[in-house]
Amino acid sequence: QELKIYKYIGHPAMWITIFSGISMIYLNPLLLQMPWFHAKVLMLIFLITYSFSLEYYRKQLANGSCKRSGKFFRMYNEQPTLLAILIVVYVITKSFSLLFTIIIILLFAFISYMIMKQKKSKKPEKLGE
């Protein structure tokens, strides 16, 4: 199932998005002079890298060589949300705020820390034991 989602939905959507972004720059080259656009492109590079890392982990999981825990993947799953929030805010406000970016990154670092810190929950005891 993971292969189908990645290969037939995620990967083509990523390439269509990249193509549309390049088209947008071609139609409006002044975007390249705006600081918020540079920040957006940096976050997009991180998001594209994340996308390729998913294929790496999918292959590891498929052949049983993955050493990562479920906690890691729960934490790792939150990273595109961080990038999406930053990208959307940059585009909507047409500005770049270093303070806002740092606050959001710290918030997600804290969330990631809490996910990785979670202890295994004990199974409830059955009655009569």
C-alpha positions in Angstrom: 0.0 0.0 0.0 2.8 2.4 0.9 4.4 1.9 -2.6 1.1 2.7 -4.3 0.6 5.9 -2.3 4.2 7.0 -2.8 4.5 6.0 -6.5 1.1 6.9 -7.9 0.0 9.8 -5.7 2.8 11.5 -3.7 5.6 11.4 -6.3 3.6 12.7 -9.3 2.0 15.4 -7.1 5.4 16.5 -6.0 6.6 16.8 -9.6 3.5 18.6 -10.7 4.0 21.0 -7.9 7.7 21.6 -8.8 6.7 22.2 -12.5 4.0 24.6 -11.5 6.4 26.5 -9.2 9.0 26.8 -12.0 6.3 28.0 -14.3 5.3 30.6 -11.7 8.9 31.9 -11.5 9.1 32.0 -15.3 5.9 34.1 -15.5 6.9 36.4 -12.6 10.8 36.5 -12.2 10.4 39.3 -9.7 9.6 36.7 -7.1 13.3 35.8 -7.0 14.0 39.2 -5.5 11.7 38.7 -2.5 13.1 37.4 0.8 9.9 35.5 1.7 10.2 33.6 -1.6 13.7 32.5 -0.7 12.5 31.2 2.6 9.6 29.4 0.9 12.0 27.8 -1.6 14.3 26.6 1.2 11.3 25.0 3.0 10.3 23.4 -0.3 13.8 21.9 -0.7 13.4 20.4 2.8 10.0 19.1 1.9 11.3 17.5 -1.3 14.2 15.9 0.7 11.7 14.6 3.1 9.7 13.1 0.3 12.7 11.2 -1.0 13.6 10.1 2.5 10.1 8.4 2.7 11.1 6.2 -0.2 14.3 5.3 1.6 12.5 4.3 4.7 9.8 2.5 2.7 12.4 0.3 1.1 14.0 -0.4 4.5 10.7 -1.4 6.0 9.9 -3.6 3.0 13.1 -5.6 3.3 13.1 -5.6 7.1 16.3 -3.7 7.6 14.9 -0.6 9.2 16.2 0.1 12.7 13.9 3.0 13.4 11.2 2.8 16.0 7.5 3.5 15.8 8.1 6.6 17.9 10.6 7.9 15.4 8.0 7.5 12.6 5.3 9.2 14.6 7.7 12.1 15.2 8.9 12.1 11.6 5.4 12.2 10.4 5.0 15.7 12.0 7.8 17.3 10.0 5.8 18.1 6.8 3.2 19.9 8.9 6.0 22.2 10.2 7.2 22.9 6.7 3.6 23.4 5.3 2.8 25.9 8.1 5.9 27.9 7.3 5.4 27.8 3.6 1.7 28.9 3.8 2.5 31.7 6.3 5.3 33.0 4.0 3.0 33.0 1.0 0.0 34.5 2.7 1.9 37.3 4.4 4.4 37.8 1.6 7.0 38.3 4.3 9.7 36.5 6.2 9.9 36.7 10.0 12.9 35.0 11.6 11.3 35.2 15.0 8.1 33.4 13.8 10.2 30.8 12.0 12.2 30.1 15.1 9.1 29.9 17.3 7.4 27.4 15.0 10.6 25.3 14.7 11.0 25.3 18.5 7.3 24.3 18.9 7.8 21.4 16.6 11.1 20.4 18.3 9.2 20.3 21.6 6.4 18.2 20.0 9.0 15.9 18.5 10.7 15.6 21.8 7.5 14.7 23.6 6.7 12.1 21.0 10.1 10.5 21.3 10.0 10.7 25.2 6.7 8.9 25.5 6.9 5.8 27.6 5.3 2.6 26.6 1.9 2.3 28.2 1.1 -0.6 30.4 -1.6 -2.9 29.2 -4.5 -2.8 31.6 -4.7 -5.9 33.8 -7.6 -8.2 33.3 -10.1 -8.8 36.1 -9.4 -11.8 38.2 -5.6 -11.7 37.8 
